Amino acid sequence: MADTGAHFAMRIPPYYQYPSWQRFFAGAAIGALISWFVFLYMFGVLQEKQVRHVNELNEQIADLQNEIRIWQEDYIHYNKEMKKKADRSGRFRPSRQRRAI
């Protein structure tokens, strides 16, 4: 393997010593902080909106399930009533014998 002579670590240029570069790096750091806080605010607002939407959907689901339960109870109740009426009138007589297939 050939020796390239680059056995020293790279040296960082002394730009951090110049006031113009110091202002640039300070501005970049402040800009990064401001953008981070803006991101957190926007993310929080969107998450809050999403949570509200999910809660509304959960309420709708609960209402619809309750409505389904009510319809099913009514259906069972009316079926029993109709069966009683049919039994009294003699129109409904279930066959007791099974037909062979």
LOTOR-351725 format. One line per field, with one value per atom (N, C-alpha, C, CB): residue number from 1; residue in one letter; x negated, z negated, y negated. Coordinates in Angstrom, 3 decimals, padded with zeros to 6 digits. Glycine has a CB too. Example, Ala and Ser with C-alpha at 12.3 -4.5 7.8 and 13.67 -1.06 7.14 Angstrom:
REM residues 2
num: c(1,1,1,1,2,2,2,2);
residu: c(A,A,A,A,S,S,S,S);
xx: c(-013.190,-012.300,-013.200,-011.308,-012.850,-013.670,-012.900,-014.084);
zz: c(-007.800,-007.800,-007.800,-009.046,-007.080,-007.140,-007.870,-005.725);
yy: c(005.690,004.500,003.300,004.473,002.250,001.060,-000.030,000.598);
END
This chain:
REM residues 101
num: c(1,1,1,1,2,2,2,2,3,3,3,3,4,4,4,4,5,5,5,5,6,6,6,6,7,7,7,7,8,8,8,8,9,9,9,9,10,10,10,10,11,11,11,11,12,12,12,12,13,13,13,13,14,14,14,14,15,15,15,15,16,16,16,16,17,17,17,17,18,18,18,18,19,19,19,19,20,20,20,20,21,21,21,21,22,22,22,22,23,23,23,23,24,24,24,24,25,25,25,25,26,26,26,26,27,27,27,27,28,28,28,28,29,29,29,29,30,30,30,30,31,31,31,31,32,32,32,32,33,33,33,33,34,34,34,34,35,35,35,35,36,36,36,36,37,37,37,37,38,38,38,38,39,39,39,39,40,40,40,40,41,41,41,41,42,42,42,42,43,43,43,43,44,44,44,44,45,45,45,45,46,46,46,46,47,47,47,47,48,48,48,48,49,49,49,49,50,50,50,50,51,51,51,51,52,52,52,52,53,53,53,53,54,54,54,54,55,55,55,55,56,56,56,56,57,57,57,57,58,58,58,58,59,59,59,59,60,60,60,60,61,61,61,61,62,62,62,62,63,63,63,63,64,64,64,64,65,65,65,65,66,66,66,66,67,67,67,67,68,68,68,68,69,69,69,69,70,70,70,70,71,71,71,71,72,72,72,72,73,73,73,73,74,74,74,74,75,75,75,75,76,76,76,76,77,77,77,77,78,78,78,78,79,79,79,79,80,80,80,80,81,81,81,81,82,82,82,82,83,83,83,83,84,84,84,84,85,85,85,85,86,86,86,86,87,87,87,87,88,88,88,88,89,89,89,89,90,90,90,90,91,91,91,91,92,92,92,92,93,93,93,93,94,94,94,94,95,95,95,95,96,96,96,96,97,97,97,97,98,98,98,98,99,99,99,99,100,100,100,100,101,101,101,101);
residu: c(M,M,M,M,A,A,A,A,D,D,D,D,T,T,T,T,G,G,G,G,A,A,A,A,H,H,H,H,F,F,F,F,A,A,A,A,M,M,M,M,R,R,R,R,I,I,I,I,P,P,P,P,P,P,P,P,Y,Y,Y,Y,Y,Y,Y,Y,Q,Q,Q,Q,Y,Y,Y,Y,P,P,P,P,S,S,S,S,W,W,W,W,Q,Q,Q,Q,R,R,R,R,F,F,F,F,F,F,F,F,A,A,A,A,G,G,G,G,A,A,A,A,A,A,A,A,I,I,I,I,G,G,G,G,A,A,A,A,L,L,L,L,I,I,I,I,S,S,S,S,W,W,W,W,F,F,F,F,V,V,V,V,F,F,F,F,L,L,L,L,Y,Y,Y,Y,M,M,M,M,F,F,F,F,G,G,G,G,V,V,V,V,L,L,L,L,Q,Q,Q,Q,E,E,E,E,K,K,K,K,Q,Q,Q,Q,V,V,V,V,R,R,R,R,H,H,H,H,V,V,V,V,N,N,N,N,E,E,E,E,L,L,L,L,N,N,N,N,E,E,E,E,Q,Q,Q,Q,I,I,I,I,A,A,A,A,D,D,D,D,L,L,L,L,Q,Q,Q,Q,N,N,N,N,E,E,E,E,I,I,I,I,R,R,R,R,I,I,I,I,W,W,W,W,Q,Q,Q,Q,E,E,E,E,D,D,D,D,Y,Y,Y,Y,I,I,I,I,H,H,H,H,Y,Y,Y,Y,N,N,N,N,K,K,K,K,E,E,E,E,M,M,M,M,K,K,K,K,K,K,K,K,K,K,K,K,A,A,A,A,D,D,D,D,R,R,R,R,S,S,S,S,G,G,G,G,R,R,R,R,F,F,F,F,R,R,R,R,P,P,P,P,S,S,S,S,R,R,R,R,Q,Q,Q,Q,R,R,R,R,R,R,R,R,A,A,A,A,I,I,I,I);
xx: c(-000.850,000.000,-000.898,000.968,-000.583,-001.428,-001.113,-001.232,-002.121,-001.945,-001.600,-003.233,-000.415,000.006,-000.522,001.514,-001.006,-001.525,-000.445,-002.270,000.811,001.920,002.240,003.173,001.315,001.554,001.993,000.304,002.119,002.619,004.115,001.836,004.834,006.258,006.423,006.962,007.582,007.827,007.956,009.100,007.430,007.496,008.720,006.205,009.477,010.647,010.166,011.649,010.637,010.200,010.637,010.772,009.880,010.179,011.260,008.923,012.295,013.353,014.132,014.299,014.185,014.950,014.365,015.006,013.166,012.543,012.978,011.028,013.462,013.858,015.258,013.813,015.476,016.798,017.923,016.761,017.645,018.707,019.145,018.224,018.218,018.561,019.233,017.322,018.820,019.470,020.935,018.751,021.205,022.597,023.370,022.658,022.720,023.378,023.749,022.473,022.785,023.058,024.084,021.768,024.017,025.011,026.393,024.635,026.469,027.753,028.294,027.608,027.387,027.820,028.356,026.655,027.685,028.147,029.487,027.105,029.626,030.893,032.005,030.748,031.698,032.690,033.125,032.134,032.168,032.515,033.441,031.248,033.166,034.040,035.441,033.431,035.500,036.812,037.590,036.647,036.922,037.631,038.087,036.731,037.304,037.692,038.949,036.539,039.005,040.191,041.409,039.937,041.219,042.339,042.834,041.916,041.902,042.287,043.072,041.048,042.583,043.287,044.692,042.494,044.832,046.148,047.084,046.027,046.610,047.457,047.824,046.748,046.873,047.133,048.164,045.833,048.029,048.983,050.389,048.545,050.500,051.820,052.439,051.712,051.645,052.180,052.566,051.156,051.763,052.091,053.373,050.931,053.528,054.742,055.968,054.649,055.836,056.935,057.251,056.582,056.209,056.408,057.076,055.065,056.684,057.287,058.769,056.555,059.093,060.509,061.297,060.646,060.717,061.392,061.621,060.568,060.624,060.752,061.821,059.395,061.869,062.898,064.294,062.656,064.441,065.745,066.143,065.715,065.188,065.492,065.860,064.298,065.181,065.526,066.936,064.514,067.319,068.688,069.698,068.851,069.389,070.285,070.423,069.776,069.324,069.360,070.228,067.933,070.065,070.867,072.351,070.414,072.686,074.084,074.652,074.212,073.885,074.370,074.523,073.422,073.609,073.745,074.983,072.483,075.248,076.453,077.701,076.459,077.654,078.791,079.014,078.570,077.947,078.063,078.672,076.677,078.227,078.760,080.261,078.024,080.678,082.108,082.893,082.321,082.378,083.066,083.170,082.338,082.118,082.153,083.164,080.764,083.204,084.186,085.604,083.969,085.849,087.176,087.525,087.237,086.564,086.788,087.192,085.528,086.474,086.798,088.179,085.725,088.466,089.755,090.898,089.783,090.767,091.839,091.981,091.583,090.903,091.004,091.793,089.601,091.531,092.275,093.755,091.698,094.048,095.455,096.143,095.551,095.482,096.090,096.285,095.227,095.357,095.491,096.683,094.194,096.853,098.006,099.307,097.922,099.356,100.571,100.859,100.435,099.822,100.010,100.443,098.716,099.903,100.301,101.768,099.407,102.201,103.595,104.550,103.785,104.136,105.035,104.983,104.687,103.985,103.900,103.236,105.257,102.716,102.092,100.675,102.067,100.045,098.651,098.579,097.754,098.324,098.181,096.886,099.420,095.893,094.632,094.777,093.481,094.219,094.315,093.394,093.956,093.916,093.133,092.319,094.044,092.679,091.953,090.955,092.928,089.833,088.829,088.944,087.396,088.799,088.838,087.465,089.312,087.446,086.174,085.718,086.304,084.470,083.931,083.382,082.839);
zz: c(000.000,000.000,000.000,-001.217,000.847,000.995,-000.094,002.381,-000.569,-001.605,-000.926,-002.490,-001.234,-000.628,-001.392,-000.551,-002.560,-003.362,-004.116,-002.493,-003.985,-004.648,-005.944,-003.729,-006.849,-008.112,-009.206,-008.547,-008.876,-009.841,-009.598,-009.735,-010.651,-010.506,-009.757,-011.898,-009.116,-008.383,-009.354,-007.515,-008.948,-009.764,-009.357,-009.625,-010.349,-010.080,-009.778,-011.284,-008.681,-008.373,-009.481,-007.004,-009.730,-010.843,-010.511,-011.256,-009.749,-009.398,-010.629,-008.386,-011.653,-012.844,-013.562,-013.788,-013.207,-013.860,-013.229,-013.801,-012.001,-011.325,-011.779,-009.784,-012.039,-012.503,-011.508,-012.779,-010.223,-009.242,-009.317,-007.809,-009.493,-009.628,-010.963,-009.477,-011.995,-013.303,-013.209,-014.384,-012.496,-012.306,-011.500,-011.600,-010.479,-009.665,-010.503,-008.501,-011.281,-012.098,-013.187,-012.726,-013.783,-014.797,-014.159,-015.470,-012.969,-012.262,-011.898,-011.007,-011.486,-011.147,-012.385,-010.530,-013.524,-014.758,-015.202,-015.880,-015.165,-015.564,-014.593,-015.612,-013.301,-012.307,-012.518,-010.907,-012.883,-013.150,-014.354,-013.385,-015.401,-016.584,-016.252,-017.713,-015.529,-015.175,-014.308,-014.429,-013.319,-012.452,-013.239,-011.279,-014.229,-015.059,-015.863,-016.008,-016.434,-017.200,-016.297,-017.957,-015.088,-014.142,-013.781,-012.858,-013.548,-013.239,-014.387,-012.934,-015.615,-016.769,-016.901,-018.060,-016.678,-016.764,-015.705,-016.598,-014.456,-013.373,-013.604,-012.018,-014.054,-014.322,-015.433,-014.698,-016.481,-017.590,-017.148,-018.707,-016.319,-015.827,-014.981,-015.002,-014.092,-013.237,-014.047,-012.167,-015.054,-015.891,-016.683,-016.847,-017.180,-017.928,-017.028,-018.531,-015.796,-014.834,-014.537,-013.525,-014.384,-014.105,-015.285,-013.780,-016.501,-017.692,-017.770,-018.979,-017.483,-017.485,-016.451,-017.209,-015.266,-014.197,-014.604,-012.894,-015.200,-015.641,-016.726,-016.164,-017.647,-018.695,-018.100,-019.714,-017.100,-016.441,-015.764,-015.406,-015.108,-014.450,-015.467,-013.610,-016.613,-017.659,-018.186,-018.815,-018.328,-018.762,-017.721,-019.019,-016.443,-015.382,-015.399,-014.011,-015.590,-015.638,-016.796,-015.772,-017.961,-019.124,-018.858,-020.383,-018.248,-017.931,-016.942,-017.355,-015.921,-014.922,-015.507,-013.728,-016.376,-017.016,-017.908,-017.842,-018.602,-019.428,-018.550,-020.262,-017.416,-016.500,-015.950,-015.345,-015.617,-015.128,-016.208,-014.697,-017.444,-018.545,-018.693,-019.870,-018.607,-018.723,-017.590,-018.707,-016.352,-015.219,-015.399,-013.909,-015.884,-016.082,-017.157,-016.460,-018.241,-019.289,-018.756,-020.502,-017.988,-017.397,-016.435,-016.660,-015.648,-014.693,-015.416,-013.848,-016.468,-017.246,-017.883,-018.338,-018.441,-019.092,-018.084,-019.750,-016.917,-015.926,-015.344,-014.806,-015.206,-014.743,-015.737,-014.532,-017.020,-018.034,-017.994,-019.440,-017.842,-017.759,-016.552,-017.683,-015.406,-014.193,-014.308,-012.969,-014.954,-015.127,-016.034,-015.711,-017.107,-017.994,-017.249,-019.215,-016.442,-015.675,-014.678,-014.937,-014.039,-013.054,-013.739,-012.252,-014.913,-015.646,-016.057,-016.890,-016.483,-016.907,-015.728,-017.608,-014.583,-013.433,-012.723,-012.454,-013.022,-012.435,-011.078,-012.323,-010.649,-009.331,-009.347,-008.822,-010.444,-010.513,-011.284,-011.174,-010.592,-011.250,-010.747,-010.975,-011.566,-011.124,-011.034,-012.081,-010.014,-009.844,-010.842,-008.390,-011.431,-012.439,-011.812,-013.534,-010.615,-009.954,-008.976,-009.223,-008.921,-007.968,-006.719,-008.572,-005.628,-004.376,-004.087,-003.218,-003.555,-003.177,-001.862,-003.062,-001.789,-000.564,000.351,-000.893);
yy: c(001.162,000.000,-001.229,000.004,-002.143,-003.337,-004.342,-003.982,-005.028,-006.053,-007.370,-006.202,-007.899,-009.162,-010.357,-009.233,-010.173,-011.270,-012.014,-012.224,-011.589,-012.272,-011.546,-012.338,-011.581,-010.890,-011.851,-010.149,-013.108,-014.081,-014.296,-015.429,-014.625,-014.916,-016.237,-014.973,-016.364,-017.612,-018.775,-017.499,-019.906,-021.103,-021.904,-021.949,-022.379,-023.202,-024.613,-023.189,-025.210,-026.580,-027.542,-027.042,-028.571,-029.486,-030.509,-030.212,-030.100,-031.038,-031.491,-030.407,-030.659,-031.006,-032.215,-029.823,-032.629,-033.783,-035.099,-033.663,-035.092,-036.325,-036.732,-036.150,-038.030,-038.481,-038.181,-039.970,-038.271,-037.996,-036.533,-038.335,-035.612,-034.209,-033.936,-033.346,-034.655,-034.496,-034.894,-035.344,-036.009,-036.429,-035.385,-037.800,-034.828,-033.809,-032.585,-033.394,-032.074,-030.893,-031.185,-030.379,-032.382,-032.757,-032.850,-034.106,-033.439,-033.525,-032.156,-034.363,-031.264,-029.904,-029.189,-029.101,-029.365,-028.715,-029.287,-028.880,-030.608,-031.238,-030.838,-032.788,-030.817,-030.389,-028.952,-030.550,-028.094,-026.697,-026.594,-025.860,-027.367,-027.346,-027.857,-028.194,-028.970,-029.534,-028.543,-030.891,-027.960,-027.008,-025.780,-026.577,-025.359,-024.216,-024.541,-023.817,-025.746,-026.128,-026.282,-027.429,-026.800,-026.899,-025.501,-027.673,-024.592,-023.215,-022.592,-022.371,-022.766,-022.192,-022.772,-022.442,-024.082,-024.716,-024.138,-026.248,-024.082,-023.575,-022.109,-023.734,-021.322,-019.910,-019.759,-019.182,-020.572,-020.515,-020.878,-021.440,-021.924,-022.340,-021.230,-023.649,-020.645,-019.582,-018.346,-019.201,-018.011,-016.859,-017.107,-016.545,-018.320,-018.642,-018.530,-020.058,-019.020,-018.921,-017.450,-019.673,-016.640,-015.218,-014.514,-014.544,-014.862,-014.250,-014.604,-014.712,-015.879,-016.279,-015.487,-017.789,-015.317,-014.580,-013.121,-014.648,-012.499,-011.104,-010.988,-010.569,-011.943,-011.915,-012.050,-013.034,-012.934,-013.066,-011.756,-014.211,-011.115,-009.839,-008.767,-009.373,-008.751,-007.780,-008.021,-007.853,-009.294,-009.602,-009.135,-011.115,-009.360,-008.907,-007.386,-009.378,-006.705,-005.236,-004.768,-004.655,-005.400,-005.007,-005.255,-005.780,-006.408,-006.704,-005.683,-008.124,-005.362,-004.412,-003.009,-004.375,-002.612,-001.299,-001.265,-000.964,-002.364,-002.443,-002.368,-003.745,-003.056,-003.031,-001.619,-004.026,-000.927,000.454,001.341,001.006,001.162,001.966,001.719,001.638,000.459,000.130,000.782,-001.405,000.691,001.309,002.820,000.984,003.440,004.888,005.272,005.407,004.504,004.793,004.633,003.872,003.564,003.364,004.502,002.010,004.921,006.001,007.283,006.241,007.612,008.817,008.680,009.068,007.508,007.273,007.406,005.876,006.771,006.836,008.240,005.831,008.957,010.348,011.192,010.952,011.003,011.757,011.391,011.491,010.087,009.659,010.281,008.123,010.240,010.786,012.294,010.458,012.955,014.394,014.703,014.995,013.902,014.106,013.868,013.177,012.802,012.510,013.629,011.162,014.113,015.180,016.473,015.410,016.747,017.952,017.862,018.154,016.677,016.515,016.623,015.171,016.130,016.176,017.529,015.065,018.325,019.653,019.667,020.240,018.563,018.514,019.084,017.085,018.954,019.394,020.696,018.317,021.777,023.067,023.701,023.994,023.643,024.252,025.760,023.886,026.327,027.781,028.449,028.211,029.501,030.196,031.322,030.747,031.687,032.764,032.155,033.733,032.814,032.364,033.217,032.442,032.552,033.290,033.859,032.393,035.044,035.662,035.060,037.212,034.810,034.195,035.253,033.169);
END
